[in-house]
Amino acid sequence: MRPTGRALLLFGGGLPLAAVPSMLGATQWSLAWITFVVGVVVAIAAEMVLLPRRRQVRVDVAAPEVVPLGRDGELTVVVAAERAMDGQLLLELRGPAPDLPTAPFTATPAAAVTVAHRVRPERRGVVTLVAVHLRWTGPLGLLWTETVVPLQREIAVTTDVRAVRDAVARMVSNRDFLGGLKVERFVGDGSEFESLREFVVGMDRRSIDWKTSARHRELLARQFRAERDHPVMLCVDTGRLMGEPLHGMPRLDHAIAAALQLALVGLRTGDRVGIYAFAERPQLTLPPQASVHAMAAIQQRLCRLDYGEAETNFTLATTTLLQTLRRRTLVVMFTDFVDSVTAELMLRNVRWLAQRHVLLFVAMRDPLLDELADASPDSDTRLQRAVVAEEMRQERAVVLERLRVAGAQVLDADVGELGRGLVQRYLQIKRRELL
């Protein structure tokens, strides 16, 4: 137990009464000082009796075992006391989550009090509930005491797979999604012959089979369907730059979510999907696999990718990938760069990939650059930030243009539209029969 600020003020307010008898020599002031001291002692004694002891306070904590990244996890602390008390509660966390604020509470013997916290993890990993710190005062507010309840509970922070599946489910109703999944009914799409049908107005005249039409004495047109069983390799950079936050989540997690969407769509359209993770060295290689059953292995390996702190070695990563791929493959590369100088080595290696395979380079656009570059320069600081942001935006545009010149397909999108834009670009590549 320790005195509160109110108790210290109370003692400080009584000190003038102690000095009055010695200054004035009045006996009645001595009696007043003695009465004041006795009253304070009685109040503190009563506070000591009424103040709840540590064994009279019970704390229960409810927390989920798993929290998807990007969503809130609810932590509930229930405090029950045998006596009335006012206090403050602090839940100590350790891991990739922000610190929680101190929450006040008032507990009574009749009903327990519930304190709810919402925590949004910043990265994948494990958030540990270390302990609950409680501090409370008595009914007079003269003394306070505290206790620490150890917990050591772990909350796993994983990729939000449910959101990925919901996003893909919304795409299933789209007609463009069916390209490659079922027989394509749009004449001229695809290169694999499917059937003949009677030519009608509105069909492409180039699809008319003149020899067959002459033999059957009616105008017939060829129908084609998109080819299937293409290999798709999802290459995810786990280096230092991919750990930088973007819209409240690291770039790596945005890449994982988009890669999972593309993997699910690719497997459903009949293609084979694999994974290749790299940083300073190759970390993971999963050869392209077919059927939707391969989604479990892809999901498990992608969600376990850890954040790296080293610079990415594009030369080693590209060389290893070229040795792994045996046939023409759609290579989807999720990576990032800062400026044209640091991207020079990446461009050289990307050119090798684009010469032998279909390369789709995925870049995540940072809205902060546009916000700073387009801001009104009403001060020297904003003007300097706008100039730097505009230079970085121009260098980014130069690098992306050089990638296009090298033969790569480039997707530069905001993270909010990354998954949908990636799937649309994938279906476009299938329709154009680039593989």
C-alpha positions as CSV (number, residue, x, y, z in Angstrom):
1,M,0.0,0.0,0.0
2,R,1.1,3.5,-0.8
3,P,-0.4,7.0,-0.1
4,T,-2.1,8.7,-3.0
5,G,-1.8,12.3,-4.1
6,R,-4.9,13.1,-2.1
7,A,-3.3,11.8,1.1
8,L,-0.2,13.9,0.5
9,L,-2.3,17.0,-0.1
10,L,-4.2,16.3,3.1
11,F,-1.0,16.1,5.2
12,G,0.4,19.1,3.4
13,G,-2.8,21.1,4.2
14,G,-2.4,20.3,7.9
15,L,1.2,21.5,8.3
16,P,0.1,25.2,8.9
17,L,-1.9,24.0,11.9
18,A,1.3,22.5,13.5
19,A,3.1,25.8,13.2
20,V,0.4,28.0,14.6
21,P,0.8,26.9,18.3
22,S,4.5,27.6,18.3
23,M,4.0,31.0,16.7
24,L,1.0,32.2,18.7
25,G,1.4,30.1,21.9
26,A,-2.3,29.4,21.8
27,T,-3.4,26.2,23.5
28,Q,-6.6,25.8,21.4
29,W,-4.5,25.5,18.3
30,S,-2.5,22.7,19.8
31,L,-5.8,20.9,20.4
32,A,-6.9,21.5,16.8
33,W,-3.6,20.1,15.5
34,I,-4.0,17.0,17.7
35,T,-7.6,16.6,16.5
36,F,-6.5,16.9,12.9
37,V,-3.7,14.3,13.3
38,V,-6.1,11.9,15.0
39,G,-8.6,12.4,12.2
40,V,-6.1,11.7,9.5
41,V,-4.8,8.6,11.3
42,V,-8.4,7.3,11.7
43,A,-9.1,7.9,8.0
44,I,-6.0,6.1,6.9
45,A,-6.8,3.2,9.3
46,A,-10.3,3.0,7.9
47,E,-8.9,3.1,4.3
48,M,-6.6,0.2,5.2
49,V,-9.5,-1.8,6.4
50,L,-11.8,-1.1,3.4
51,L,-9.1,-1.3,0.7
52,P,-9.5,-4.7,-1.1
53,R,-6.6,-7.0,-0.7
54,R,-4.9,-8.7,-3.7
55,R,-6.4,-12.1,-2.8
56,Q,-9.9,-10.5,-2.9
57,V,-9.5,-9.4,-6.6
58,R,-10.0,-12.0,-9.4
59,V,-9.0,-11.3,-13.0
60,D,-10.0,-13.4,-16.0
61,V,-8.8,-12.7,-19.6
62,A,-10.4,-14.0,-22.8
63,A,-8.4,-13.7,-26.0
64,P,-8.7,-15.4,-29.4
65,E,-6.1,-18.0,-30.4
66,V,-5.8,-16.7,-33.9
67,V,-6.2,-13.1,-35.3
68,P,-6.0,-12.5,-39.1
69,L,-3.7,-9.8,-40.1
70,G,-5.6,-6.6,-41.0
71,R,-8.5,-7.4,-38.6
72,D,-9.1,-6.5,-35.0
73,G,-8.8,-9.0,-32.2
74,E,-10.9,-8.5,-29.1
75,L,-9.3,-8.9,-25.7
76,T,-11.7,-9.0,-22.7
77,V,-10.6,-8.6,-19.1
78,V,-13.1,-9.4,-16.4
79,V,-12.3,-7.9,-12.9
80,A,-14.3,-9.2,-9.9
81,A,-13.7,-7.9,-6.3
82,E,-15.2,-8.6,-2.9
83,R,-15.3,-4.9,-2.1
84,A,-16.0,-1.7,-4.1
85,M,-12.9,-0.1,-5.7
86,D,-11.9,2.3,-8.4
87,G,-8.8,1.4,-10.4
88,Q,-6.9,1.3,-13.6
89,L,-6.0,-1.6,-15.8
90,L,-3.2,-2.1,-18.2
91,L,-2.8,-5.2,-20.4
92,E,0.9,-5.8,-21.3
93,L,1.6,-7.2,-24.8
94,R,4.7,-8.4,-26.5
95,G,5.0,-8.9,-30.2
96,P,3.9,-7.2,-33.4
97,A,1.1,-5.2,-31.9
98,P,0.7,-1.6,-30.6
99,D,0.7,-0.8,-26.9
100,L,-2.8,-0.7,-25.3
101,P,-3.9,2.4,-23.3
102,T,-4.7,2.3,-19.6
103,A,-8.4,1.7,-19.0
104,P,-10.2,2.9,-15.8
105,F,-12.8,0.7,-14.2
106,T,-15.1,0.6,-11.2
107,A,-15.8,-2.8,-9.6
108,T,-18.5,-3.6,-7.0
109,P,-19.1,-6.8,-5.0
110,A,-22.5,-7.2,-6.8
111,A,-21.2,-7.4,-10.3
112,A,-17.9,-7.9,-12.1
113,V,-16.6,-5.3,-14.5
114,T,-15.6,-6.1,-18.1
115,V,-12.9,-4.1,-19.9
116,A,-12.7,-4.7,-23.6
117,H,-9.7,-3.9,-25.8
118,R,-9.4,-4.1,-29.6
119,V,-5.9,-4.8,-30.9
120,R,-4.8,-4.8,-34.5
121,P,-1.5,-6.6,-35.1
122,E,0.9,-4.9,-37.4
123,R,2.7,-8.0,-38.7
124,R,2.3,-11.7,-38.8
125,G,3.8,-13.6,-35.9
126,V,2.9,-14.3,-32.3
127,V,1.5,-11.7,-29.9
128,T,2.1,-12.7,-26.3
129,L,-0.2,-11.5,-23.4
130,V,2.4,-11.0,-20.8
131,A,0.5,-9.8,-17.8
132,V,-2.4,-7.7,-16.5
133,H,-1.4,-4.8,-14.3
134,L,-4.0,-3.6,-11.8
135,R,-3.9,-0.5,-9.6
136,W,-6.8,0.5,-7.4
137,T,-7.7,2.8,-4.5
138,G,-10.0,2.6,-1.5
139,P,-13.3,4.4,-1.1
140,L,-11.6,7.4,0.5
141,G,-8.9,7.6,-2.2
142,L,-6.0,7.9,0.4
143,L,-4.2,4.6,-0.3
144,W,-3.6,2.6,-3.4
145,T,-2.2,-0.8,-4.1
146,E,-1.4,-2.8,-7.2
147,T,-0.9,-6.3,-8.5
148,V,0.4,-8.1,-11.5
149,V,-1.4,-11.1,-12.9
150,P,0.9,-13.1,-15.2
151,L,-0.7,-14.6,-18.3
152,Q,1.9,-15.8,-20.9
153,R,-0.8,-16.5,-23.5
154,E,0.0,-16.5,-27.2
155,I,-2.1,-15.2,-30.1
156,A,-1.1,-16.3,-33.6
157,V,-1.3,-13.6,-36.2
158,T,-1.8,-15.2,-39.6
159,T,-2.7,-14.1,-43.1
160,D,-6.4,-13.4,-43.6
161,V,-7.2,-16.4,-45.8
162,R,-10.9,-15.9,-45.4
163,A,-10.8,-12.5,-47.0
164,V,-8.8,-14.0,-49.9
165,R,-11.4,-16.7,-50.5
166,D,-14.3,-14.2,-50.2
167,A,-12.6,-12.0,-52.8
168,V,-12.2,-15.0,-55.2
169,A,-15.8,-16.1,-54.6
170,R,-16.9,-12.6,-55.8
171,M,-14.9,-13.1,-58.9
172,V,-16.5,-16.4,-59.8
173,S,-19.8,-14.7,-60.9
174,N,-17.8,-12.6,-63.4
175,R,-17.9,-13.9,-67.0
176,D,-14.2,-13.1,-67.5
177,F,-13.3,-15.5,-64.7
178,L,-14.6,-18.5,-66.7
179,G,-11.9,-18.1,-69.4
180,G,-9.9,-21.3,-69.2
181,L,-12.1,-22.8,-66.5
182,K,-14.9,-23.9,-68.9
183,V,-15.0,-24.1,-72.7
184,E,-14.6,-20.5,-74.0
185,R,-17.6,-19.5,-76.1
186,F,-16.1,-16.3,-77.4
187,V,-15.0,-17.0,-81.0
188,G,-11.4,-16.0,-81.6
189,D,-10.3,-16.4,-78.0
190,G,-7.8,-19.1,-77.3
191,S,-5.9,-21.3,-79.8
192,E,-7.3,-24.8,-79.1
193,F,-10.0,-25.9,-81.5
194,E,-13.2,-26.9,-79.8
195,S,-16.1,-27.3,-82.3
196,L,-17.9,-26.0,-85.4
197,R,-21.1,-24.1,-85.4
198,E,-23.3,-22.2,-87.8
199,F,-22.1,-18.8,-88.7
200,V,-24.5,-16.0,-87.5
201,V,-24.4,-12.3,-87.8
202,G,-22.0,-10.7,-85.3
203,M,-19.4,-13.4,-85.3
204,D,-15.9,-12.8,-86.6
205,R,-15.7,-13.5,-90.3
206,R,-12.1,-14.7,-89.8
207,S,-13.5,-17.7,-87.9
208,I,-15.3,-19.1,-91.0
209,D,-14.0,-22.5,-92.1
210,W,-14.4,-22.1,-95.9
211,K,-13.5,-25.7,-96.9
212,T,-15.8,-27.3,-94.3
213,S,-18.6,-24.8,-95.3
214,A,-18.2,-25.7,-99.0
215,R,-18.3,-29.5,-98.1
216,H,-21.5,-29.1,-96.0
217,R,-23.0,-26.4,-98.2
218,E,-23.6,-24.1,-95.2
219,L,-21.6,-21.4,-93.6
220,L,-19.7,-22.8,-90.6
221,A,-17.4,-21.1,-88.1
222,R,-14.7,-22.5,-85.8
223,Q,-14.9,-22.1,-82.1
224,F,-11.8,-22.1,-79.9
225,R,-11.2,-22.5,-76.2
226,A,-8.4,-21.3,-74.0
227,E,-5.5,-23.6,-73.3
228,R,-5.0,-25.0,-69.8
229,D,-2.3,-26.6,-67.8
230,H,0.1,-23.6,-67.9
231,P,2.8,-23.4,-65.2
232,V,2.5,-20.3,-63.0
233,M,5.3,-19.4,-60.6
234,L,4.6,-16.9,-57.8
235,C,7.9,-15.3,-56.9
236,V,7.8,-13.4,-53.6
237,D,10.6,-11.2,-52.4
238,T,11.0,-11.3,-48.6
239,G,13.9,-8.8,-48.3
240,R,14.2,-5.7,-46.3
241,L,12.1,-3.4,-48.5
242,M,9.1,-5.8,-48.5
243,G,8.9,-5.4,-44.7
244,E,8.0,-1.7,-44.9
245,P,4.4,-0.9,-44.0
246,L,1.9,0.2,-46.6
247,H,-1.7,1.0,-45.5
248,G,-1.1,-0.5,-42.1
249,M,0.4,-3.8,-43.3
250,P,3.9,-4.7,-44.6
251,R,4.3,-5.0,-48.3
252,L,5.1,-8.7,-47.9
253,D,1.6,-9.4,-46.5
254,H,-0.1,-7.5,-49.3
255,A,1.9,-9.6,-51.8
256,I,1.0,-12.8,-50.0
257,A,-2.7,-11.9,-50.1
258,A,-2.6,-11.1,-53.8
259,A,-0.5,-14.3,-54.5
260,L,-3.1,-16.4,-52.7
261,Q,-5.9,-14.9,-54.8
262,L,-4.0,-15.6,-58.0
263,A,-3.1,-19.1,-56.9
264,L,-6.7,-20.0,-56.2
265,V,-7.9,-18.6,-59.5
266,G,-5.1,-20.2,-61.4
267,L,-5.8,-23.6,-59.9
268,R,-9.5,-23.3,-60.6
269,T,-8.8,-22.5,-64.3
270,G,-6.7,-25.6,-64.7
271,D,-3.2,-24.2,-64.5
272,R,-0.4,-25.4,-62.3
273,V,0.8,-23.0,-59.6
274,G,4.1,-23.0,-57.7
275,I,6.0,-20.7,-55.2
276,Y,9.5,-19.3,-55.1
277,A,10.6,-17.1,-52.2
278,F,13.9,-15.3,-52.1
279,A,15.8,-12.6,-50.3
280,E,19.6,-12.6,-49.9
281,R,19.3,-16.2,-51.0
282,P,16.6,-18.5,-52.3
283,Q,14.4,-19.6,-49.3
284,L,11.6,-21.7,-50.7
285,T,10.8,-23.5,-53.9
286,L,7.5,-25.3,-54.5
287,P,7.2,-26.7,-58.1
288,P,4.0,-25.9,-60.0
289,Q,1.2,-28.2,-58.9
290,A,-2.3,-28.8,-60.4
291,S,-5.8,-29.2,-58.8
292,V,-7.4,-27.2,-56.1
293,H,-6.0,-29.7,-53.5
294,A,-2.6,-28.0,-54.0
295,M,-4.0,-24.8,-52.5
296,A,-3.4,-26.1,-49.0
297,A,0.3,-26.5,-49.6
298,I,0.6,-23.1,-51.3
299,Q,-1.3,-21.4,-48.5
300,Q,0.7,-23.1,-45.8
301,R,4.1,-22.1,-47.3
302,L,3.1,-18.6,-48.2
303,C,1.7,-17.8,-44.8
304,R,4.9,-19.0,-43.2
305,L,7.2,-16.6,-45.0
306,D,9.1,-14.5,-42.6
307,Y,10.2,-10.9,-42.8
308,G,13.8,-10.4,-43.9
309,E,16.2,-7.7,-42.9
310,A,18.9,-8.2,-45.6
311,E,19.0,-6.7,-49.1
312,T,17.7,-8.9,-51.9
313,N,20.2,-10.6,-54.1
314,F,18.4,-10.6,-57.5
315,T,21.3,-12.2,-59.4
316,L,21.3,-15.3,-57.2
317,A,17.5,-15.4,-57.1
318,T,17.1,-15.1,-60.9
319,T,19.9,-17.6,-61.7
320,T,18.4,-20.2,-59.4
321,L,14.9,-19.6,-60.8
322,L,16.1,-20.0,-64.4
323,Q,17.7,-23.3,-63.5
324,T,14.5,-24.5,-61.8
325,L,12.0,-23.7,-64.7
326,R,12.1,-26.2,-67.5
327,R,9.4,-24.9,-69.8
328,R,7.9,-21.5,-70.6
329,T,6.3,-20.2,-67.5
330,L,4.2,-17.3,-66.3
331,V,6.5,-15.8,-63.6
332,V,4.7,-13.4,-61.3
333,M,7.3,-11.4,-59.3
334,F,6.3,-9.5,-56.2
335,T,9.2,-7.1,-55.2
336,D,9.9,-3.5,-54.5
337,F,12.6,-0.9,-55.3
338,V,13.5,2.6,-54.0
339,D,15.0,4.4,-56.9
340,S,16.6,3.9,-60.3
341,V,20.1,3.3,-58.8
342,T,19.1,0.5,-56.6
343,A,16.9,-1.0,-59.3
344,E,19.7,-1.2,-61.9
345,L,20.8,-4.6,-60.9
346,M,17.2,-5.8,-60.6
347,L,16.5,-4.6,-64.2
348,R,19.5,-6.5,-65.6
349,N,18.3,-9.8,-64.0
350,V,14.7,-9.2,-64.9
351,R,15.7,-8.9,-68.5
352,W,17.0,-12.5,-68.5
353,L,13.7,-13.8,-67.1
354,A,11.6,-11.8,-69.7
355,Q,13.6,-13.3,-72.6
356,R,12.7,-16.9,-71.7
357,H,9.4,-16.6,-69.8
358,V,6.3,-14.5,-69.5
359,L,7.2,-12.1,-66.7
360,L,4.5,-10.2,-64.8
361,F,6.2,-7.6,-62.5
362,V,3.9,-6.5,-59.6
363,A,4.6,-3.1,-58.1
364,M,2.7,-1.7,-55.1
365,R,2.0,2.0,-55.5
366,D,2.6,4.1,-52.4
367,P,-0.2,6.8,-52.2
368,L,2.1,8.8,-49.9
369,L,4.2,9.8,-52.9
370,D,1.2,11.2,-54.8
371,E,-0.1,12.9,-51.6
372,L,3.2,14.7,-51.0
373,A,4.0,15.5,-54.6
374,D,0.5,17.0,-55.2
375,A,0.3,18.9,-51.9
376,S,0.1,22.7,-52.0
377,P,3.7,24.1,-51.4
378,D,2.6,26.7,-48.8
379,S,5.7,26.3,-46.7
380,D,9.4,25.5,-47.2
381,T,9.0,22.1,-45.6
382,R,6.1,21.1,-47.9
383,L,7.9,22.4,-50.9
384,Q,11.0,20.3,-50.2
385,R,8.9,17.2,-49.6
386,A,7.0,17.8,-52.8
387,V,10.2,18.1,-54.8
388,V,11.6,14.9,-53.3
389,A,8.3,13.0,-53.8
390,E,8.1,14.1,-57.4
391,E,11.6,13.0,-58.1
392,M,10.9,9.6,-56.6
393,R,7.7,9.3,-58.5
394,Q,9.5,10.1,-61.8
395,E,12.3,7.6,-61.1
396,R,9.7,5.0,-60.3
397,A,8.0,5.6,-63.6
398,V,11.3,5.4,-65.4
399,V,12.1,2.0,-63.9
400,L,8.6,0.6,-64.7
401,E,9.0,1.8,-68.3
402,R,12.4,0.1,-68.6
403,L,10.8,-3.1,-67.4
404,R,8.1,-2.8,-70.1
405,V,10.8,-2.2,-72.7
406,A,12.7,-5.3,-71.5
407,G,9.6,-7.3,-72.3
408,A,7.9,-7.7,-68.9
409,Q,4.3,-7.2,-68.2
410,V,4.0,-4.5,-65.4
411,L,1.2,-4.1,-62.9
412,D,1.4,-0.9,-60.9
413,A,-1.6,-0.7,-58.6
414,D,-2.7,0.4,-55.2
415,V,-2.8,-2.3,-52.6
416,G,-6.6,-2.0,-52.4
417,E,-6.9,-3.1,-56.0
418,L,-3.9,-5.3,-56.2
419,G,-5.6,-8.7,-56.0
420,R,-8.3,-7.9,-58.5
421,G,-5.9,-6.2,-60.9
422,L,-3.6,-9.1,-60.7
423,V,-6.3,-11.6,-61.5
424,Q,-7.5,-9.5,-64.4
425,R,-4.0,-9.2,-65.8
426,Y,-3.6,-13.0,-65.5
427,L,-6.8,-13.7,-67.4
428,Q,-5.7,-11.2,-70.0
429,I,-2.4,-13.1,-70.5
430,K,-4.4,-16.3,-70.9
431,R,-6.7,-14.9,-73.4
432,R,-3.8,-13.5,-75.5
433,E,-2.2,-16.9,-75.4
434,L,1.2,-15.4,-74.4
435,L,2.3,-18.7,-72.9
